[in-house]
């Protein structure tokens, strides 16, 4: 581990030298390439250090990005980090594709109803807690104070709909890192995935209600059409993607990792332009493949494992560099309050509503539901664009909450998997893969 620490310190010194020499500013392309190289190398060595001290590798990636990013030491500029959005889409696609290959019909039959019911209850309790707190503290929240009570309730619902979101990206990455497998892991993964669907519907309704309260009117047809397109359009594109992958794997059978990376790049870019959910697209593709041909689903899983380390290191290091630490200073007390309230609400609802007799779910499931990541950032940015009068202030509050949850969430997720007894060593996993 000491070697990794020394290499990491050396890289930080090199990045500091580059920053002082202002070599980032040669041109936009060079800035992005240098940012990608710096974050990748720092992330890889920080991941080794994190493992050495008993933390998730992902936490090392995040903290390395935070440290050298534009909101801390500033060795990597914001322009370079912003240029890595396509890499984030690629990593999200690969992670979701692997998650999809875990969604066997047998698993859906075993836990589908239980997961859906618990997910709605957890999201509902968390939503009510966060909205209630914001409305009760209206006089002390700058962007709510001048609003009427109906308007304040609508805007609080916007914040609450984002606050209930989980992070499939973080959860699945930790599951892959720990090689966890079993009923607890399956339940956790299914819950965070379904949670994203619940959040998208709740957010769309909250946006419609808020527009109506601020004089924009509520177009129910447009609301339902937008939600329907994002959900069902993503499923349709995912099904098409599954057909393309199956044809390639059966007829070409070469360079599968490279093909999956290229396809994930293309689907992430196309999904953004078509207003689709990259998560649902990749999940659908993986789930269809594994249920149509389990052998090909296993091949995808192993192929992504060969390509995932550098992609995930860069993705999470870039995510860490993008965490706006200045937002914590601006709205720190309110963000801390809402984050603590969200944690208590998730803990209580998991303890109270988990299936009877499932002690592990009652005791440890809440730990895997604390992280927030990409979807939450996207929704916060959408609020800022959609409501220019107050959206920027709402975005800052949400980003501050995400930052707090992202720093502790991966550690809690790993601890939940360890305490569930389903974490496996690589030696235990290899014979099964073979």
N, C-alpha and C positions, 0 to 999 in steps of 0.2 A: 504494500500500500504506500510506503514511503516514496517509492519511485514515482507512483502516480501523482502524489502530492507535489514533488519537486517539478515534474513535467508541467503540472497545472500552473504552478507559480511562474515557471519560465514562460509559458504561453501568455499569461496575464501581463508580464513585463513586456513581452514583444508587442502585444496589442496596445499597451500604453505608449510604447515608442512610436507605433504607427499612427496612433491618434494625435500625438504631439507633432508629428511631421505632417499631419493633415493629408496623408496619402489617401484617406477615404474620399476626398473631394475631387479625385481625378475626373471621374464621370459617374453617372448613376449605375451603369453596369459593373464597373470596378467596385463601387461601394457595396453592392449586393454580393458580389463574389467574395470580397474580403470578409464581409459579415458572415456569410455562410461558412467559410473556412474557419474563421475564428471561433464561432459558436459551436461548430461541429467538433473541433479538437478539444476545446474547453469542456464541452458536454461529455465527450467520451472519457476523459481523464477524471472529471468530477464524478461521473457515474461509478468509476472504480473506487474512488475515495468513499463515496456514499455506501457502497456495498461493504467496504472494509470496516465502517463504523456501525453497521447494522441498519442502515436506512435503505429505502428503495432506490434503485439506480435512477429512476425517474426524478426523485427529489434532487439528486446531484445535478441532473440536467437543468432542472428549473433554477436552482440556486446559482449555478454557474452563469446562466443567462441573465438572471437578476443582477448579479455582481458586475458583470462587464457591460451590461446594457445601458441605454441612454438615460435611465432614471436613477442609476446608482453611480458607478465610477465613470460612466460615459465613454468607455473605450470603443464602443461600437455605436455609431450614430443611429438615430431613429429612421433615417432614410434607408439604411441598409436592412434594418429589421422589417420595415414595411414591404420591402421588395421580396420577402420570403413567403408571401401569402400562398403562392402556388405550392410550395413545399409543405405548408400546413395542410392544404387540401389533399396532397398526395398521401401524407401520413394518416390523415383521417380516413381516407379511402381504404388503405391497407389494413388499418386496425378494424374498421367496420367489416371488411371482407372476411377477416379471420373470425370475428364474432358471428357473422352469418353462418359460417361452417359449423358452428356449435349448436345452431338452432335446428336440431333434428325434430321430426314430427313427434317422436316419443317424448322428448323433453317438453314440447308445447302441450301435449296431452296431460303430462304429469303435473306441470306447475302453471299452465297458462291462466286458468281461472283464478287461482290463488294469488298469482303475481299481479294480475290486472286489478283485482279488488284491493289488495294491499297498496298498490301504487296509487290508486285514486284516493285512498284514505290518507296516505302519507302526504301526498301533494295537497289534498284538501285542508288538512290540519295546518300544514306549513303556510299555505296561502292565507288562511284566516288569521293566523298569528301575526304574520308580517303586515297584512293590510290593516288589521286592528291596531297594531302599534303605531303605524304611520298616521292613521286618522286620529288616534288619541293624542299624538304629539304634534298635531297639525301646526299649532302656534309656534313650535320650535324648529320646524322644517322650512327653510327659506323658500323653496319653490312651491310649497303647499299653502303657506300662510296667507297669501293674498287671494286664494281661490275660494269659490263657494264650496259648501260641503259636498254637493253632488260631484263637482269637478275634482275636489280633493280625493273623494272616494274612488273615482275613475282612475286618476293618476296613481294612487296607491295600489290599485288593482294591476296596473301595468308593472309596477315594481314587484308586486307579489307573484305575478305570473312568471317572471324571470327568476325570482328567488327560489321557486320550487324546482328549478331544473337541476339535474344531476350531470355527471360527466362519464358517458360511456367510453370516451377516449382514454381517460385516466384509468378507469376500472379495468378495461380490457388489457391495457398495457401492463398493469400490475399483475393481472392474472397470468399473462404470458411470461412475465419475468419470473414469477414464483412457481410456474408450472402447476398452479392449483387446479384441482379437478375434483368434483364431487357435487352433492346435492346443494350444499350451501353456495358454492361458486356459481352453479347453474342458476339458482334463484336470484342471486345478486346481479348477474349479468342480464338476465331477462328483465329484472325490475328497472335497471337504469336505461335499458333500451326502450321499454314501453313508456318510461317516464318522459323521454324526449317527445314521443307522440302526444302525450297529454299536455306537455308544455306548449307545443306548437298550436294546438287547438285553443288552449286557454289564452295564450298571447294574442291570437287573432281576434278572439272575442273581446279581450280587454282593449285592443286598439280600436275596434269598432265602437265600443261604448264611450271611449275617451273622445273620439272624433265627434260623436253625437253630442257630448256634453260641452264641447267647445265650438258648437255651431256648424260643424262640418256635415252633420247628418249621418245616419247609419244605414248603409246599403247592405241589406242582409244577403242579397243575391251575390254581390261582389265579395262579401266576406266568406260565404260558403264556397264560392268558386275558387277563391285564392287558397283556402285550406285544402279543398278537394284536389286542386291541381298539385299542390306541394306533396300531399300524401300519395294519391293514386297515380299521379304522373311519375313520381319517383319510383313507385313500385313497378310501373310499366317499363321505364327505362332500365331499372335493375334486372327485370326479366330478360330484356333484350341483351343486356350485358352478359348475363349468364349463358345465353345461347352462343354468343361470340366466343366466350372463354371455353365452353365445352367443345366447340368446333376446333378451336386452336389446339387444345390439349389432346384431342383424339387424332388430329390429322398432321399437325406439325411436330408436337412433342419435343421441342427444343427451346432452350433459353426461357423457361417459364418464369423465373423471377424477373427478368428484364421485361418480358411481355406484360406481366402484372403491374409493374411500376409504370410503364408507358400508358397502359389502359387506365390506371388510377389517375395519372396526370390529366389525360384527356377527359375523363368523366368529371373530375373536380372542376376543370375549366368550363366544360359544357354545362354542368349542373348550376354553377353560379350564374351563367348567362340566361339560363332557362328558368331560373327561380325554383329550382328543385333542391331537395335535401340530399347532399352527398352521402350522409350517414344512411338514410333509408335506401338509396340506390345501391350502395355496396352491401348493406345487410341483406337486401332482397336477393342480389346476385349470389352471395355466398350461401344463403339458406336454400335457394332453388338447386344450386349445384350439388350440395351435400345430400339433399333428399332425392335428387334424380340419379346421382351416381356417387355413392359414398367414397369410392376409391379416388375419384377426381377431387372431391372435397378435401381428402387427406393430403393429396399432392399440393393443393393450393396452400394449405396450412404450413407444410414443410418448406415450400418455395418462399413464402413470405418470411419465415423464420430466418432464412439465409440472407434476406435483404433488409431486415428490419432494424438492425442495430444502428447503422449510420443515419437512416431516415428518422428513427424515433429520437435519437440523440439530438439531431438538428431541430426537429419539430418542437420538442419540449424545451430545449435551450432557447429557441426563438420565442416560444410562449413566455418563458421566464423574462427574457429581455423586453417583452412587450407589456409586462405588468407595470402599471403606472403607479409607482410608489408615491408620487406627489398627490395622487387622489386620496391616499390614506391620510395625509396631513390635512387635506382640505375638508373632508367630511368624516374624519376618524371616529368621533364619538358615536354618531348615528350609525355608521357602518359596523362598528363593534357591537352595538346594541342589536341591530338586525341580524348580524351573523350569529351572535349568541342565541338569540331567540329562534332563529332557523334551526340551529343545532339541537336545542332543547325540544322543539316541535318534532323534528325527525326522530330523535331518541324516544320521545314519549309515544309517538304513533307506532313505531316499530315494536316497542315493548307491549303496547296495548292491543294492537290489531294483528300481529303476526299469527299465523295458523297455530291453533292449540297443539301443545305437545312438542312444538319445534323450539326447543330451548336455545339452540345456537342462533336461530334467526332473531329471537327475542333479545338476546344479549349482545350480539355482535353485528347484526345487519346494518344498524344505523351508521357504524363507522365507515362503511363502504359508500354511503350516500352523501358525504360532506363535500367532496370535490365538485368544482364547477369549472368549465373550460369553454371550448370554442363556440358552442351554441349560445351560451349566455353572453359572450362578447358580441356576437352577431346581433342578438336581439337588442342589446344595449345601444349599439350603433344605429340600429333601425329606429329606435325611439328618438334618438337625437336628430335624425334626418326628418322623421315624420312630424315632430312637434318642435319647431325651432324656438318657440317662446320659452319653454322650460326643459326641453329634451336634453340639452347639454348638461344641465345640473343633475337630471335623473341618471344620465349615463355615468357621470363621475361617481355617484353613490353606488350604482350597481358594480362598476369596475372595482371600487374599493372593497366591496363584499366578495367579489370573485377572487381578488388578490389574497385576502385573508384565508378564504376557503381552499385556494389552490396551494398555499404554503403548507397547510396541515393535512389536507385531504389525502394525498398519496400515502403518507405515513400511517394514517388511520386505516386506510384500505388494506395495506399490507398487514397491519396488526390484526384486522378482522379475519383475513384469510389464514394467518398463522394460528390464531386462537380457535378457528373452526376445525383445525387439524387436517386441512386439505392441501397444504403446501407440500410440494414434492421436490426432491433434489433432481438435478439433471441426470444423475445415475439411475434414479428410479424411473425417469421418463423415457430414457433411450430404449430399453428393451421393448417397451410398449409401442414406441414409434416404429421399431423395426418389424 
